[in-house]
Amino acid sequence: MQSPPASPEELAALEHRIDAWLARAMKENPAIEAVERSDDDLVRWFVRLRGEEKDVWTAWWTLRQRTFQFETYLMPAPEENRAEVFEQLLRRNRKLTGLHAEIGEEDAIFLRGSLPVAAVNEAELDRVLGSMWAAVELIFRPAMRLAFASRFNG
């Protein structure tokens, strides 16, 4: 069932709360390197993070009329062991909370999730960012080692 659309006033208030939360999080969380806003018609944030397994990556948060969507580019399309990479990603999907791995443009691998606008609060923003960070840390290196095995073993 689709979530009801938020009013323009509700979206504006939520946009302000997300801005404020990200400003606080950037001061308190050393993993957050930068936060930027889109300058197009979408209400979108780009949250650049520093990781351990993947040095730097960006979370894209998009606020729409019904949903708050979040995603990140995990890795390029596998060059080797495609079936094993996809099997590993499907198995890892079971361990992810509120996210899933998917094949995107040019067969690249992304992590995505969404929430109904009404469910977005500070605790959920914290959970979303933490879940994204943990998922990238869990998935990135093993998937890369399979997808580009000859580069790691050469």
C-alpha positions as CSV (number, residue, x, y, z in Angstrom):
1,M,0.0,0.0,0.0
2,Q,1.3,3.4,-1.0
3,S,1.9,6.0,1.7
4,P,-0.3,9.1,1.6
5,P,1.4,12.2,0.1
6,A,2.8,14.8,2.4
7,S,1.6,18.4,2.2
8,P,4.0,21.0,1.0
9,E,4.1,22.3,4.6
10,E,4.9,18.9,6.0
11,L,7.7,18.4,3.4
12,A,9.2,21.8,4.1
13,A,9.2,21.1,7.9
14,L,10.8,17.6,7.3
15,E,13.4,19.2,4.9
16,H,14.3,21.6,7.7
17,R,14.6,18.8,10.3
18,I,16.9,16.8,8.0
19,D,19.1,19.8,7.3
20,A,19.4,20.4,11.1
21,W,20.0,16.7,11.9
22,L,22.8,16.6,9.2
23,A,24.4,19.7,10.5
24,R,24.6,18.3,14.0
25,A,25.7,14.9,12.8
26,M,28.5,16.4,10.8
27,K,29.8,18.1,13.9
28,E,29.5,14.9,16.0
29,N,30.3,12.1,13.6
30,P,33.9,12.0,12.4
31,A,32.9,9.6,9.5
32,I,30.9,12.4,7.9
33,E,33.3,14.5,5.7
34,A,30.8,16.8,4.0
35,V,27.1,17.4,3.3
36,E,25.9,19.1,0.2
37,R,22.5,19.9,-1.2
38,S,21.4,19.5,-4.8
39,D,20.7,22.6,-6.9
40,D,18.1,21.0,-9.1
41,D,14.4,20.4,-8.6
42,L,14.9,17.5,-6.3
43,V,15.2,17.8,-2.5
44,R,18.4,15.8,-2.2
45,W,21.4,15.7,0.1
46,F,24.8,14.2,-0.7
47,V,26.5,12.9,2.5
48,R,30.1,12.1,1.9
49,L,31.5,9.5,4.4
50,R,34.8,8.0,5.2
51,G,34.9,4.3,5.7
52,E,37.4,1.6,6.6
53,E,36.8,-0.9,3.9
54,K,35.7,1.7,1.2
55,D,37.8,4.8,1.9
56,V,35.2,7.4,0.7
57,W,31.6,7.0,-0.4
58,T,28.5,9.1,-0.8
59,A,25.0,8.5,0.5
60,W,22.3,10.2,-1.6
61,W,19.2,11.1,0.3
62,T,16.1,12.2,-1.6
63,L,12.9,13.6,-0.1
64,R,9.9,13.0,-2.3
65,Q,6.2,13.6,-1.7
66,R,5.6,10.1,-0.3
67,T,9.0,8.7,0.5
68,F,12.5,9.4,1.8
69,Q,14.9,7.5,-0.4
70,F,18.5,6.7,0.3
71,E,21.1,5.0,-1.8
72,T,24.8,4.7,-2.5
73,Y,27.0,3.4,-5.3
74,L,28.8,0.4,-4.0
75,M,30.9,-0.8,-6.9
76,P,31.2,-1.1,-10.7
77,A,29.8,-4.0,-12.6
78,P,31.7,-7.2,-11.8
79,E,34.3,-8.1,-14.4
80,E,34.8,-11.7,-13.1
81,N,32.8,-14.3,-11.1
82,R,29.5,-12.5,-11.9
83,A,27.2,-15.3,-10.7
84,E,29.2,-15.6,-7.4
85,V,29.1,-11.9,-6.8
86,F,25.3,-11.7,-7.4
87,E,24.8,-14.8,-5.2
88,Q,26.9,-13.2,-2.4
89,L,24.9,-10.0,-2.7
90,L,21.6,-11.7,-2.6
91,R,22.7,-13.7,0.5
92,R,23.9,-10.5,2.2
93,N,20.5,-8.8,1.4
94,R,19.0,-11.1,4.1
95,K,21.3,-9.5,6.8
96,L,20.6,-5.9,5.8
97,T,18.1,-3.8,7.7
98,G,16.1,-1.4,5.6
99,L,18.5,-1.7,2.6
100,H,19.1,-4.0,-0.3
101,A,21.7,-4.5,-2.9
102,E,20.6,-4.0,-6.5
103,I,21.9,-3.8,-10.0
104,G,21.7,-0.2,-11.4
105,E,22.9,1.7,-14.4
106,E,25.7,0.1,-16.4
107,D,25.2,-3.0,-14.2
108,A,26.9,-1.2,-11.2
109,I,25.9,-2.3,-7.7
110,F,24.0,0.0,-5.5
111,L,22.6,-0.1,-2.0
112,R,19.0,1.3,-1.7
113,G,16.2,1.8,0.7
114,S,13.3,4.0,1.5
115,L,10.9,5.0,4.2
116,P,7.5,6.6,4.1
117,V,7.8,10.3,4.8
118,A,5.7,10.0,7.9
119,A,8.3,7.6,9.4
120,V,11.3,9.9,9.1
121,N,12.5,11.3,12.4
122,E,15.9,11.8,14.0
123,A,16.2,8.2,15.2
124,E,15.4,6.9,11.7
125,L,17.9,9.3,10.1
126,D,20.6,7.9,12.5
127,R,19.5,4.3,11.8
128,V,19.6,4.9,8.0
129,L,23.1,6.5,8.0
130,G,24.4,3.8,10.4
131,S,22.9,1.0,8.4
132,M,24.3,2.4,5.2
133,W,27.8,2.7,6.7
134,A,27.6,-0.8,8.2
135,A,26.4,-2.3,4.9
136,V,29.2,-0.8,2.9
137,E,31.7,-2.0,5.4
138,L,30.2,-5.5,5.3
139,I,29.8,-5.9,1.6
140,F,32.4,-3.9,-0.2
141,R,35.7,-5.7,0.2
142,P,34.4,-9.3,-0.2
143,A,32.4,-8.3,-3.3
144,M,35.3,-6.5,-4.9
145,R,37.6,-9.4,-4.2
146,L,35.2,-11.7,-6.2
147,A,34.3,-9.2,-8.9
148,F,37.9,-8.2,-9.7
149,A,39.7,-11.3,-8.5
150,S,42.6,-11.1,-10.9
151,R,43.5,-7.6,-9.7
152,F,43.7,-8.8,-6.1
153,N,45.5,-12.0,-6.8
154,G,47.9,-10.6,-9.5
